[in-house]
Amino acid sequence: MPLFLQTSLLLLSFMIVFLQLSTPATTAATSPAAAAIHSVAAASSKLSFPPMQHFDVKQSIADTKLMHKNRTKHQTRENVYEYSAKEKNVDKVHGKYKLSLLHRDKISTKHYSGHRLRFEARMERDILRVKSLVRRSSGGGTTADGGAGVKYEVEDFGADVVSGMDEGSGEYFVRIGVGSPARSQYMVIDSGSDVVWVQCQPCSQCYHQSDPVFDPSKSASFSGVSCGSSVCDRLENAGCHGGRCGYQVSYGDGSFTKGTLALETLTFGRAMIRNVAIGCGHRNRGMFIGAAGLLGLGGGSLSLVGQLAGQTGGAFSYCLVSRGTGSSGSLVFGREALPVGAAWVNLIRNSRAPSFYYIGISGVGVGGMQVPVPESIFELGNGGVVMDTGTAVTRFPTAAYVAFRDAFIAETGSLPRAAGVSIFDTCYNLNGFVTVRVPTVSFYFSGGPVLTLPARNFLIPVDEVGTFCFAFAPSPSGLSIIGNIQQEGIQISIDGANGFVGFGPNVC
């Protein structure tokens, strides 16, 4: 492991700090995860976090350049279309299903002449993602992913196919096997969606993907779902075509998939999971940069998490690898994936958006001090706070964001400012700096824990010449979203069965 990566991981391990955890006694009595909460509380009560930290400007710029180099290297490797059980990125160990996570920049064939253009494209995707989440969280969604009490419709089926290789949705991808024999496919992971689907032959409308389109006629394990089956009943907007259950899903950026529901075998390394309900998409408009489809990890019964609940206890854990490291993150299913020593906060359910993972935040902090923002601004009644893997930049309601941003600006008065870039209004010209001192930034979770972020999770490069921006933005509504930039490098666990979300203690 390169020395700079070891140093970054060491710094991150010191910067993840959890304080003053508390849990109601009724919860502690009923949930196995509660015991971990109390043990962490005892260990954490004496800890504190520093008001300032050092940010390695030079290394961050080098990582940005390394990201481009790694992406180019990945593109030139030979594609392997037949799935091999010897692939090392996926395995089942100790009761866990484990997959490697790849950031989109490692598999995209879209060429950008520099980091600035790649960054701007990412922000454009992010704006569309946020608009979609805001609409869905308010009960006005457009995805047929089994949400309770919400009608979904697929719009614009007559639109032209958009190549997923040129512009795309999704931030992180896994590689799994589909069918028997298993065929390798890249799949977008999405913690805010439920339906698992792949493009299928015969494909009357398909976007371009990296691997050959899945052909169900060549799979011995493919089985169509009948209209009257209990699986079909779990789709909110199911159709019936020739006795087969039809599905349709659309996304906020204009992507959609439409086809038939089927039971199929998915392969994670040496582990085969049979009879998984997946959508076999015959008409798809894709902005998925070459991925074959989507692996829904939401809270609904048709997501992969929901379908594996009997085997995994409805639990999974993920680590989103930090940008520029050249390594892969991880996605692990199973109760064995839940770490000892994590800081656990309550998972909040929203009946209007059951796919989303909501958590409670009581405030935000800068420089070791909590910013004076009313806790009510983050409550579910005003929009709530969603953890989302598909959103890059964390959003807070405007009033909270402005107070948060102004507190950060007050602590960075000695740093040269730069003009705003894209969705960011707080940027700095750090050209020529090796390191700078910046205030710590923290999330105060309801119930007591405090998560303090490493500087690379809130100061991000927007070009290759030293312009860095404060990686937060105002929300277009009352909804707050914890994006994947802020989640990078931190182990995050979802215990859906017991209603908890865990942070740490491991780093990626």
JONOR-V254789 format. One record per run of one state. SS is the DSSP state (alpha for helix, beta for strand, coil for the rest). FROM is the first residue (numbers start at 1). TO is the last residue. If there is no record, write none. Layout:
SS,FROM,TO  SS,FROM,TO
//
This chain:
coil,1,2  alpha,3,15  coil,16,24  alpha,25,30  coil,31,31  alpha,32,44  coil,45,51  beta,52,56  alpha,57,76  coil,77,81  beta,82,82  coil,83,89  beta,90,93  coil,94,95  beta,96,103  alpha,104,106  coil,107,114  alpha,115,137  coil,138,167  beta,168,168  coil,169,171  beta,172,178  coil,179,182  beta,183,190  coil,191,196  beta,197,201  coil,202,204  beta,205,205  coil,206,208  beta,209,209  coil,210,213  beta,214,215  alpha,216,218  coil,219,222  beta,223,224  coil,225,225  beta,226,226  coil,227,229  alpha,230,233  coil,234,238  beta,239,241  coil,242,243  beta,244,250  coil,251,255  beta,256,268  coil,269,270  beta,271,285  coil,286,287  beta,288,288  coil,289,289  beta,290,290  coil,291,292  beta,293,296  coil,297,303  alpha,304,307  coil,308,308  alpha,309,312  coil,313,314  beta,315,319  coil,320,328  beta,329,333  coil,334,334  alpha,335,337  coil,338,342  beta,343,348  coil,349,356  beta,357,359  coil,360,360  beta,361,366  coil,367,368  beta,369,370  coil,371,374  alpha,375,378  coil,379,379  alpha,380,382  coil,383,384  beta,385,387  coil,388,393  beta,394,396  coil,397,397  alpha,398,411  coil,412,416  beta,417,418  coil,419,420  beta,421,421  coil,422,423  beta,424,424  coil,425,426  beta,427,429  coil,430,434  beta,435,439  coil,440,440  beta,441,445  coil,446,449  beta,450,453  coil,454,454  alpha,455,457  coil,458,458  beta,459,461  coil,462,466  beta,467,470  coil,471,471  beta,472,474  coil,475,479  beta,480,482  coil,483,483  alpha,484,487  coil,488,489  beta,490,495  coil,496,499  beta,500,507  coil,508,508
//
